[in-house]
Amino acid sequence: MSVNRWLATGNFYESYKQEQRIFSTHCERAVFIVFIVALFLWPLLIKTSNTALLVLDEIMIAIIAIIGLNLVTGFAGLISIGHAAFVGIGAYTLAATSRVLGDQHVLLTHAWPLMIFLSGTAGAVFGAFVGLPAIRLKHLYLAIATLSFQMIFQWTINFMSFFNQGQTIPIARVYCFTGMVSRKDHYLFWYYTILIIVVVCGFCVRNLLRTRYGRCLVAVRDNDRAADAMGMHPGLTKVYAFSLSGFFAGIAGALHAYLYRGAGLDSFTLHHSITYLAMAIVGGLGTLAGSFFGPTAIKALDLQVEQLSEWTSVFLPAAMNLATALKPLAFGLVIVLFLIFEPRGIANWWRIIKSYIKLWPFKY
Amino acid sequence: MKRLQLSAITLSFGGLDVLTDVSMTIEPGIIASIIGPNGAGKTSILNCISGFYHPQKGDIYFGKQKLTKASPHQVSTLGIARAFQNIELFSGMTVLDNLLLARHQNLNYNFFQAVAFWGKASRQEALNRAYVEYIIDFMELEPYRKQTVASLSYGIQKRIEMARALTLGPDLLLLDEPMAGMNIQEKEDIVRFIIDIQHERQITVVLVEHDLGVVMDISDQIFVLDFGELIFSGKPEQIANNPKVLEAYIGQE
């Protein structure tokens, strides 16, 4: 019997290896490749302002951070209220290098891919350290331990003159093959760099989730007693989850520092930790797709509401106070609505839409 | 084949003595049952063997391996698998993933191979998937392969629990009340599985069960516990006339 790999119909698996594929049909794969290529090509075809690119860069950095948060909170079920601090660890790895070696040092300007990786590693080391209480603590108590890390991080940065007491520490422009990345190209350059990193991270995590290193995370979330009986050390698995999450956070932090050409404490506060959690929840905890939807949705909402409040204050100056409160209001409302009506997040809508398209024109 | 040996085990929580001086030897390849009234310490014995509890006195040996202080994940690598009394499956995952998790120790590729899903990682996954399929076939779980565990019925979940323990590839299988809350037909199924496990795969089975009819029918050896003490051990034929057992179960005149 001939096998048709383009459509779901007639697409039979003949070995377990074939069943491991990420894309079960050629059509799915083709659509995905076209989508990625489009992401790379559109800035060349459409003239975009730096402001718009900055927003996209921010979204993609948040995506990397949320991939990390989703691994620890979504997949391993360990609530982390200190994720912004891990992101901060990444940024401050760069800052520390800049303080010690000077901000024009070749490591920062030329070996920036290495520095980004090092920041990730620093995040992973701190993640493992902060995750140590997970060997004994569970649930809310563990969440408080991560919260305390956030506090310690903020206080340490705030009171160390080495870190400029939380004021911005400048980081130089980077060089790539064509020389220094100019002011004009800065955001476009980082758009491409971050996009590549997002794609690579996405694939790495997708691969990880279909192997023992990903399954063990879900195992300790669902039942750590049984996980123990299956031959994995639940405590160490949780530490590993934190370390993995710290790695992605660290990368996000380094990218953030490079993008803004500096690291300052006010991007890594408790408020940001909560925002990250909100992004993970809105996107859908425990799904990889959710890590992409969450940050996009929250940032888009932010922009819309900002515009709305500007518009209101122009037409209704009396409602100015209300308009400034619109942003936190909308943010809170969205989280509450998602928790009540769609706790599985936007990723669930995505799943429903996909199955609808697959079954169309039939209902089920 | 390894013999399981418990020598004079004593377990207590604070002032509560759960097990006192319990000694038992379980020969390889048999079905051994542990029975007794509620709170007699049956599950505690299984917990001691599988490493969730550590007895204060006495030793546990599996073959030449000492298990007394081993933790559950160490015990599971030595060839002892356990199915829990209250279902302890990974409820958010599919049946397939649940069983693949039991192959955790056998999937020996490193982290970077996993990240790239290249070469050894992919090969090992496929290989162990084949093993899982063999167990699925053995336990007749084919229709449920890709369903989430939480969406399946109690009887099926119990069976998955047994299948997951089997997927570890054990020499000794600890079953904690595999038939609790089942109807006659499901009980017959489970009994058939237990006998198959012993006959086809030469796995020693330690069974904790309240259904005395089943226990008498399939056991090669029975241990009776009462208030943490071993009051009888021997063949099923001998048990019915033992005055101590009658006293524990029916009461004294």
Contacts between the chains, C-beta under 8 A, distances in Angstrom:
chain1	res1	chain2	res2	distance
A	15	B	126	6.9
A	16	B	125	7.6
A	16	B	126	4.1
A	16	B	129	4.3
A	16	B	130	6.0
A	16	B	133	7.7
A	17	B	122	6.4
A	17	B	123	7.9
A	17	B	126	4.6
A	19	B	129	7.6
A	20	B	117	7.6
A	20	B	122	6.2
A	20	B	125	6.1
A	20	B	126	6.7
A	204	B	115	4.8
A	204	B	116	7.9
A	207	B	114	6.6
A	207	B	115	5.7
A	207	B	116	6.5
A	207	B	117	3.9
A	207	B	121	7.9
A	208	B	114	5.8
A	208	B	115	5.8
A	210	B	117	6.8
A	210	B	125	7.2
A	211	B	107	7.3
A	211	B	109	7.4
A	211	B	114	4.0
A	211	B	117	6.7
A	211	B	121	5.7
A	211	B	125	6.6
A	212	B	100	8.0
A	212	B	101	8.0
A	212	B	103	7.8
A	212	B	104	5.3
A	212	B	107	4.5
A	212	B	109	8.0
A	212	B	114	7.0
A	213	B	111	5.8
A	213	B	114	4.7
A	213	B	115	8.0
A	214	B	114	7.7
A	215	B	93	7.7
A	215	B	97	6.1
A	215	B	100	6.4
A	215	B	101	5.4
A	215	B	104	7.5
A	216	B	101	7.4
A	216	B	104	6.5
A	218	B	90	6.5
A	218	B	92	6.5
A	218	B	93	5.8
A	218	B	97	7.5
A	219	B	90	5.4
A	219	B	93	7.8
A	219	B	101	5.3
A	221	B	92	7.2
A	222	B	89	7.7
A	222	B	90	3.9
A	222	B	91	5.5
A	222	B	92	5.1
A	222	B	93	6.6
A	223	B	88	5.2
A	223	B	89	6.9
A	223	B	90	5.6
A	223	B	91	7.3
A	225	B	52	7.6
A	225	B	72	8.0
A	225	B	84	7.8
A	225	B	88	5.8
A	226	B	84	7.0
A	226	B	88	4.2
A	226	B	89	6.8
A	226	B	90	6.6
A	227	B	90	7.7
A	227	B	101	7.6
A	228	B	52	7.8
A	228	B	71	7.2
A	228	B	72	4.1
A	228	B	73	5.4
A	229	B	50	6.4
A	229	B	72	5.0
A	229	B	73	7.5
A	229	B	76	5.7
A	229	B	81	7.7
A	229	B	82	5.4
A	229	B	84	7.8
A	229	B	88	7.8
A	230	B	73	7.6
A	230	B	76	6.4
A	230	B	101	5.3
A	230	B	102	5.4
A	230	B	104	5.5
A	230	B	164	7.6
A	230	B	168	7.1
A	231	B	73	4.9
A	231	B	76	4.1
A	231	B	77	5.4
A	231	B	102	8.0
A	231	B	104	5.3
A	231	B	105	4.4
A	231	B	168	7.2
A	232	B	73	5.8
A	232	B	104	5.5
A	233	B	71	7.7
A	233	B	73	5.4
A	286	B	92	7.4
